[in-house]
Amino acid sequence: MSADMNTLAFNTECHLFIPGCGFEAPGLHSFVFEPLFSIGSFNFNKPMLLALVSTIVVVWFFWAAFGRAKVVPGKLQMIAEAGYDFVRRGLVYDALGKKEGEKYVPFMVSLFFFVWVMNIWSIIPLAQFPVTSVIAFPAGLAIMVWVLWVYLTFKKQGFVGGWKNITGYDKSLGAVLPLLMVIEFFSNLIIRPFTHAVRLFANMFAGHMLIVMFTIASFYLANGVGFVYAGASFVMTIVMTAFELFIQAVQAYVFVLLACNYVQGALAEHH
């Protein structure tokens, strides 16, 4: 299958009333791209390019906004300050408090905007693909948060206290304590990073699939009397795109909110 077919996942010459021309439903092939170039066994593809551009965009944005910060901010600095303050006060301070949370603000702000920009590519012409719909990217970010959580847990609680925190040790639970400790161990060390990654991945995967589905249907039905149905499908494409724009921001918010909650759990005193 060609790179164009991987990108668009449909044939624009195929319509409803052409004999033998079936509807090409989107599937996993819509998320697989031919390498842009290869170096040995390393293949660099479109999602990797978009992730790299996302990094550049986020770094450039904050560098341009705060590189020469002014007392009376310009438009770009005002937007950057609003975004920074939203994450700092609305996420980090609420979860960790001002004193404890301030040191984690840069990381959480970077994480929020990086995830958000990678999501937004879904509705950008030519790109039209959310990077986070490829599980490797949410998984990589979730592992970063998980490593930070484990590190802070043992740093704050000590070796014994850290394991008590991770396993949910509470001697007042009596006979059910061993079972609970096993459940908490697997939940915290295995299931937690998995669900953190999958929540973002699944939402962006499903959203992109729906947009592609209605887009393909609009082209496929746009022939003869099918034009009526094509119009309805096109309206749904617009609606789903607008809804996806909202979901993209929500998923970035939820991803960072969970990251803040994990850090808060690591720093909390174990009883």
C-alpha positions in Angstrom: 0.0 0.0 0.0 1.4 3.4 -0.9 2.2 6.3 1.4 -0.7 8.3 0.0 -3.1 5.5 0.7 -1.8 5.2 4.2 -2.3 8.9 4.7 -5.8 9.3 3.2 -7.0 5.8 3.5 -9.4 6.1 0.6 -9.6 6.3 -3.2 -11.3 9.6 -4.3 -12.2 8.0 -7.7 -14.4 5.4 -6.0 -18.1 6.3 -5.5 -21.3 4.7 -4.4 -22.8 4.0 -7.9 -19.7 2.8 -9.6 -20.1 -1.0 -10.1 -17.6 -3.1 -8.2 -16.3 -0.1 -6.3 -16.7 -0.8 -2.6 -16.4 1.4 0.4 -12.8 1.4 1.8 -13.3 1.6 5.5 -10.4 3.1 7.6 -8.5 0.7 9.8 -5.2 0.1 11.3 -3.6 0.8 7.9 -4.7 4.4 8.4 -2.1 4.6 11.2 0.8 3.1 9.4 3.2 5.2 7.3 6.0 4.5 4.9 9.4 5.7 6.2 10.4 9.2 5.0 14.0 8.0 5.2 16.0 5.2 6.8 19.3 5.0 8.5 20.3 1.4 8.9 17.4 -0.3 10.7 16.0 3.0 12.0 13.0 4.3 10.0 11.9 7.9 10.3 8.2 8.3 9.5 5.5 11.0 9.5 4.5 10.6 13.2 8.1 11.0 14.2 8.4 14.1 12.1 5.3 15.6 13.6 6.6 14.8 17.1 9.9 16.5 16.3 8.1 19.6 14.9 5.9 19.6 18.0 9.0 19.9 20.2 10.3 22.7 18.0 7.0 24.5 18.1 6.7 24.4 21.9 10.3 25.4 22.5 10.0 28.3 19.9 6.7 29.5 21.4 8.0 29.9 24.9 11.4 31.1 23.8 9.7 33.8 21.6 7.3 34.7 24.4 9.7 34.8 27.4 13.1 35.2 25.8 12.8 39.0 26.1 10.0 39.3 28.6 8.6 42.8 29.1 6.9 44.4 32.1 4.1 45.3 29.7 3.7 42.1 27.8 2.9 41.9 24.1 0.3 39.6 22.6 2.5 36.5 22.4 3.8 37.0 25.9 0.2 37.4 27.2 -0.9 34.2 25.6 2.1 32.3 26.9 1.6 33.7 30.4 -2.1 32.7 30.4 -1.2 29.2 29.3 1.6 28.9 31.8 -0.5 30.2 34.6 -3.4 27.9 33.7 -1.3 24.8 34.1 0.6 26.2 37.2 -2.5 27.3 39.1 -5.2 25.0 37.7 -3.2 21.8 37.8 0.1 21.9 39.7 -0.9 24.2 42.6 -4.3 22.4 43.1 -2.6 19.0 43.3 0.7 19.8 45.1 0.3 23.2 46.7 2.2 26.4 45.8 5.3 25.7 47.9 5.8 22.1 46.9 4.5 22.3 43.4 6.5 25.2 42.1 9.6 23.1 41.2 7.4 20.8 39.0 5.7 23.6 37.1 8.2 23.7 34.2 7.9 20.0 33.6 4.1 19.9 33.8 3.8 23.0 31.5 6.1 21.4 28.9 4.2 18.1 29.2 0.8 19.8 28.7 1.7 21.8 25.7 3.7 19.0 24.1 0.8 16.6 24.3 -1.7 19.3 23.2 0.4 20.2 20.1 0.8 16.5 19.2 -3.0 16.2 19.4 -3.7 19.3 17.4 -2.0 17.9 14.3 -5.1 15.8 13.7 -7.0 18.9 12.3 -4.1 20.7 10.7 -4.2 20.5 6.8 -1.4 18.3 5.3 -0.5 16.8 8.7 -4.0 15.5 9.6 -2.7 13.0 12.1 -2.6 13.0 15.9 0.8 11.8 17.0 -0.6 10.5 20.3 -2.8 8.0 18.3 0.4 6.0 18.0 0.8 4.2 21.3 4.6 4.6 21.5 4.4 8.3 22.1 1.9 8.3 25.0 3.7 5.3 26.4 7.0 7.1 26.4 5.5 10.1 28.2 3.7 7.9 30.7 7.0 6.1 31.5 8.7 9.5 32.1 6.0 10.3 34.6 6.2 6.8 36.2 9.9 7.1 36.6 9.5 10.5 38.3 6.8 9.0 40.6 9.0 6.1 41.6 12.0 8.3 42.2 10.1 10.8 44.3 8.4 8.0 46.3 11.7 6.5 47.5 13.4 9.9 47.9 10.6 11.2 50.1 9.6 8.0 51.9 12.9 6.1 52.1 13.4 2.5 51.0 11.0 0.9 53.5 8.4 3.7 53.4 8.6 3.8 49.6 7.6 0.1 49.4 4.8 0.7 51.9 3.5 3.5 49.7 3.6 1.4 46.6 2.0 -1.6 48.1 -0.5 0.2 50.2 0.7 -1.3 53.5 -1.6 -0.7 56.4 -1.4 -3.2 59.3 -4.9 -2.3 60.4 -6.3 -4.2 57.4 -5.5 -7.5 59.1 -5.9 -10.7 57.1 -6.7 -9.0 53.8 -3.4 -7.0 53.9 -1.3 -9.6 51.8 -3.9 -9.7 49.1 -4.2 -5.9 49.0 -0.4 -5.4 48.9 -0.2 -7.7 45.8 -3.0 -5.8 44.1 -1.5 -2.4 44.9 1.9 -3.6 43.8 0.7 -4.6 40.3 -1.7 -1.6 40.1 1.0 1.0 40.9 4.0 -0.5 39.1 2.3 -2.0 36.0 -1.3 -1.0 35.5 -0.8 2.7 36.4 1.6 3.6 33.6 -0.4 1.4 31.2 -3.7 3.1 31.8 -2.0 6.6 31.8 -0.8 5.9 28.3 -3.8 4.1 27.0 -6.3 6.8 28.1 -4.6 9.3 25.9 -3.9 6.9 23.0 -7.4 5.4 22.9 -9.2 8.8 22.8 -7.0 10.2 20.0 -7.1 6.9 18.1 -10.9 6.8 18.2 -11.3 10.5 17.4 -9.0 10.3 14.3 -10.8 7.1 13.2 -14.2 8.8 13.3 -13.0 11.9 11.4 -11.4 9.7 8.7 -14.6 7.6 8.5 -16.9 10.6 7.8 -14.3 12.1 5.5 -14.1 9.0 3.4 -17.9 8.6 3.4 -18.3 12.2 2.1 -16.2 11.4 -1.0 -17.7 8.0 -1.5 -21.3 9.1 -1.4 -20.8 12.3 -3.5 -22.2 10.9 -6.7 -25.8 10.9 -8.0 -28.5 10.8 -5.4 -25.8 9.9 -2.9 -25.0 13.7 -2.8 -27.7 14.1 -0.2 -26.0 11.6 2.1 -22.6 13.0 1.3 -23.8 16.4 2.7 -24.9 14.8 5.9 -21.6 13.0 6.2 -19.7 16.2 5.5 -21.6 18.0 8.3 -20.7 15.2 10.6 -17.0 15.6 9.6 -17.2 19.3 10.6 -19.0 18.4 13.9 -16.5 15.7 14.7 -13.5 18.0 13.9 -14.9 20.7 16.2 -15.5 18.1 18.9 -12.0 16.7 18.4 -10.6 20.1 19.0 -12.2 20.2 22.4 -11.1 16.6 23.2 -7.5 17.4 22.2 -7.3 20.0 25.0 -9.2 17.8 27.5 -6.8 14.9 27.0 -3.7 17.0 27.5 -5.4 18.4 30.6 -6.2 14.9 32.0 -2.8 13.5 31.2 -1.1 16.3 33.1 -3.7 16.2 35.9 -2.9 12.5 36.5 0.8 13.2 36.4 0.3 15.8 39.1 -1.8 13.4 41.2 0.9 10.7 40.9 3.6 13.2 42.1 1.3 14.3 44.9 0.9 10.6 46.0 4.7 10.2 46.0 5.2 13.2 48.2 2.3 12.5 50.6 3.2 11.2 54.0 2.4 7.5 54.4 0.3 6.5 57.4 
